[in-house]
Amino acid sequence: MKKITVIVVDDSALIRKLLTEIINSQSDMEVIGAAADPLAAREMIRELNPDVLTLDVEMPKMDGLDFLEKLMRLRPMPVVMVSTLTEKSSDVTLRALELGAVDFVAKPKIDIASGLKEYGSEIANKIRIAKSARLKRNASPSVTKSATADAVLPSIANRIASTEKLIIVGASTGGTEAIKEFLIRMPPDSPGILVTQHMPEGFTKSFANRLNSLCKISVVEAQGGERVLPGHAFIAPGHSHLLLKRSGANYMTELNQGELVSRHRPSVDVLFRSVANCAGKNAIGVILTGMGKDGAAGMLEMQKSGAYNFAQDEASCVVFGMPKEAIAAGGVNEVVSLKDMARSVLSKISSMGSHGNRV
């Protein structure tokens, strides 16, 4: 089998060396070039034609974003960003995903050498995903434990009746842009929305803030204990599962730092299970682009509890993994393109009747 060829671009000689060692230790990939700045990288790309590029954010001679923008316009190719876990870097990384980067890896803040080695599996997996991802023009640490939502939240059959409608969204690779495209179309009076996107802790707040600046609705990183109101979206923080719970007649957010589920925390399965437990037919489920099967079991539980579920279609996904698994599990009612997702969801809610709060 032909190996995945990679060019590493980073101004740090140490990072270039470590990334090269990590990538070359994998049997299915190899580094064919390492550049200290975008100008050197440009010549290597022309000469070597790699399958995937790893790209630092802050570099000399040319900013990583400027280089990425030119690259995606003139010579689109799969790019994995390598970024530090800082607020400034997280904002820049989100912009890189908007420009077309497939995914990112968060550099450890301290002890970079040992930290990057610990993230070796994550780096390799994201390179593999990037190689097969669909490109568009314009975080989570690797874990080995896999559990189901049972590890965090039991399934229950008794649900309190309510008429308040909710939209529940799960995504992973490619999800930051898909979620933005979905939420930006939500009207100010849309039903309350809960979102789980696989993303490290240092990035979810910046992600929520960026969405809030672009959307008609209010978007925040969930803190736990908030009342879920129309016109508001809550993003799962990178350190905790996001759950829906009932408090009397109201829906509330809850955070839980329990076991990793489907190898993730936050997990889509846990969010979907909580919605199946306490919202049932008042929920609309949406599963977007992403690698793996997190959300498939939970979406089926939502459907069995009476929820109506949508999956993003293959053509508009960066990675058709999570939607494909949810469809195969039988929990999806409709498969819709990303550009039509918001309209389809709002149309379904309209057919269900009033979505305003009932208190």
Secondary structure, DSSP 8 states (H G I E B T S, - for coil): ---EEEEEE-S-HHHHHHHHHHHHTSTTEEEEEEESSHHHHHHHHHHH--SEEEEESS-SSS-HHHHHHHHHHHS---EEEEEESSHHHHHHHHHHHHHT--EEEEE-SS-HHHHHHHTHHHHHHHHHHHHHS---------------GGGT----S--------EEEEEE-TTHHHHHHHHHTT--TT--EEEEEE---HHHHHHHHHHHHHH-SSEEEE--SS-B--TTEEEE--TTSEEEEEEETTEEEEEEE----BTTBSS-HHHHHHHHHHHTGGGEEEEE-SBSS-TTHHHHHHHHHTT-EEEEE-GGG-SSBSHHHHHHHHT--SEEE-HHHHHHHHHHHHHHH---S---
